């Protein structure tokens, strides 16, 4: 009899536990207990692999979003800008593609792939402007300067300066005349290389920090003679066109110059700084 009472009491004690478990499983879908935990897009830790995977799967809209998130989270990177430009190009947003190719080129000016894709995107723009002619030497110097970034030119400058010091030591303390002459000539050469490398590094750094060029992102915009809607119409620009900012002092307007030398005022909202 005692055994029967014992088992009856044990069964009664287990019933509330089983009922409590059933209530939790059968809770209405609107209650917190039944809601699954789903991470929002902001909660996801986006990686470059995820962005690259989206691009390879032809999901270019998602790739754009992931690459944009990477830039905000990790900071600027030439490779990410380049891939973002490719993604925008695939979605036929040529203005944004050009913008990101230009940003990638600022960080990595010597990259031929970036420059090639930039020219491909530019070929799809409406505006065709003939740049102002310049002296061949100036064009050549710019081309050489754009072979490397500011950091690379800085490393060249340091290396050239070290070699300059070594050459100077050979000139001052060399016991043979031939060694002195070789040291003197090398010292002059490496001194010149140090100066040029420093100038190029400064120019590249200045272009990176003080960004004075922009891309038109509006479908079309009319440049005005004054920073007001009532100004005289000067010329029309279409999306993807590159402009150089001359005056940034007027709220809501920027004075820009084209590659052919034409100058006009356009709304700030119609362009994005490179």
N, C-alpha and C positions, 0 to 999 in steps of 0.2 A: 504493500500500500504506500509505504514511504517513497518507494521508487517511482510509483505512478505520479504522486504529488510533485516530486522533484522534477520530472520531465514535463509536466503541465506548466509549472512555474517557469522553466527554462524557455518553453515555447512562447509564453506570454511576454517574457522579457525580450525575445528576438523580434516579435511582431512590430513594435514601434520603430526599430532600426530599419527593418525592411520597408516600412511605410515611408519613413523619411527619405530613403534612397529613391523610392518610386516617385515621390513628390518632386524631387530634384530632376529626374529624367523626364517627367511628364510636364514640366513647367511650360507655360505659354511662351511662344516665340518672342514675345515682346519683353520678357523679363531678362535681367542681366545674366541670370544663370544659364540661359539657353542661347545667348548671343556669342558667336564665334569671334575670336580676336583676329581682326584683319588689319594688317599694316597698310597705312595710307601711302601714297606716292612720296610724301615728304619724309615718312619714316624709313623708307628704303635707303640702304647705303649703296648708292650708285657707284659702280666701278667702271673703269675703262673697258673691261672685258664685256660687261653688259651692253655698253653702248656699241662696241664693235660687233657684238653678236646681233644686235638689232639691225645694224647696217647690213651685215652679211645676209640677213634674212629678208632684206628689202623692206623692212619696217622703218622707213626713213623718218617718219614723224616721231616715232619713239626715240630713234637715234638722236634726232635734234634735241629733244627734251633731255635725254641723258647727258649729251655732250655739254649742253648749257648748264646743267646741274653740276657737272664736273668742274667747269670753269669757275662757278660761284663758290664751290666747296674747296677746291684745290688751288685756285689761282690760275694765272695765264700759263699756257703751254703751247708751243708752236704746233705740236702734233695734234692736240685736241682741236685747236682752231682750224687746222687743215682738214681734219675729218668732219668737223662741223660744217665747213664750207662745202665739202663733197656731199654731205647730207642735204644741205639746202639746195645745192645744184640739182640733186635728184628729185627734189620736190618742185623744181622749176622756180624757186625763189632766187633769181639771179642776183638781185641787189644784196641780199644777205650772204649769198655765196661769195661775192666779191669782197664784201666787208670782212668776212672771216679769213679769206685768203690774204688780204692786205694785212690783217693783224698777225697772221702766222708769219708773213714775210718780214714784219718789223722785228720779230723775235729771232728769225732764222733767214736773213736776207740772201744767203748763198745757196738756198735749197732750190734746185732746178725743177723738182716736181711741183712745188708750190707756185713757182713763177709760170710754169707751163699751164697749170690749171687756171691760174688767174687770167692769163691771156685767152684761154678758151672761154671763160665766163664773160670776159669783156667783149668778145666777138659777138655775143648775143644781145648786147645793149643797143639801144636805138641811136643815141648820140654818137657821132663820129667827129671828133675834134682833132685838128692838126696842131700838135704842140709847137710852141715857139722855137725857132732855130737857135742853137747855141754853139759856141766854139767847140770844135772836135775835142780839144784837150779837156774841157770841162766835162763833156760826156764820158770820156775815157776815165777820168779820175773818179767820177761817180760810179762807173761800172766796177772799177777796182775796189772802191770802198764798200760796195754792196756784195763783195765776195764773202764777207765775214761779218759776224755780229760784233757788238761793242765788247763783249767779254773776250772774244777770240782776238780782236785787235789789241786789247789790253795785255793779253798773254804774249802776243808778238812783241809788244813794246818792252815788256819786262825782259824777255829773252834777248832782244836786240841790245838793251842797255847793259846786260851782263856781258855780252860779247864785246861791246864797246869798251868796258872796263878791262877785259882781258887783253884786247888789242892795245889799249893805252899802256898797260903794264909792259907789253912786249916792246912798244916804242920807247918807253922811258928807260927800261932796264935791259934791253937787248944788247948783247955784246958785239954782234955783227951788224954791219951797216945794212945788209940785205934784210935782216930780221927787223931792224928799226923801220925801214921803208915799208915793209909788208904790214907791220903793226900800225904805222901811221895811216896808210891807205885804208886798212880794214876799220880803223877807229872812225875815220870820216864816214865810211859807208854805213857802219852800224849806228852812228850818231844820227845820220839822216833817216835811217830806218826807224829809229826810236821816235824821232819827231813825227814822222809821217804816221806811224802806227798810233801814236797818242792823239793826233788830230783826227784820224779816222774813228778811233774809239769814242772821242768826244762827240763827233758828229752823229754817230749811230746812237749813242746814249741820249743825246739831245732829241733826236727824232722819236725815240722810244718814250721819253718822259714828257716832253712838250709836244703832244700830238696836235698838229695844226692842219691835218687833212681829214676829210670826211667823205662818206658815200651817200648819195641821194637815195633814200628809201621810199619816198613817195612816188606813186605812179608817174606823176609829172608835176612840175612846179614852175611858175613864172618868176624870173628874177626881176626885181624892181630897182629903180634908180635911187630910191630912198627907203628906209626901213618902215614903210607904211603900206597898207593895201592900196592907198591912193597914188602911190608912186608910178612913174612911167614904166611900162613893160619894156624890158630890154631883150631877154631871150628866154627860151623854154628849156628846162632840163628834165630828163627822164630818169627813172630808177636805174641805179647801178653806176651813175656817172660820178667820177672822183672830182672833188673840189678842194681848194686850199683856203683855209680861213684867214682872212686879213684883219677883220675887226670883230671882236667878241664882246664889245662893251654894251650893246643894245639888248635890252631884255626882250626875248622872244624872236630876235632877228640876228642874223650873222651876215657880214659882208664876205663874199667868197670870190675867189679868182679861179678861172678855168685855165687849162693848160695852154690855151691860145692867147691868154692875156686879158680876156674879157672879165669885167668885174661887175657884180650886182649884189643886191640884198635878197636873202631868201629866209623864210621862217625856220627857226631852230628845229621845230618838230619834223621838218622834211628831210633831215639828214641825221646820220649817226657818226660820231667821231671814231676814227680808226684807232 
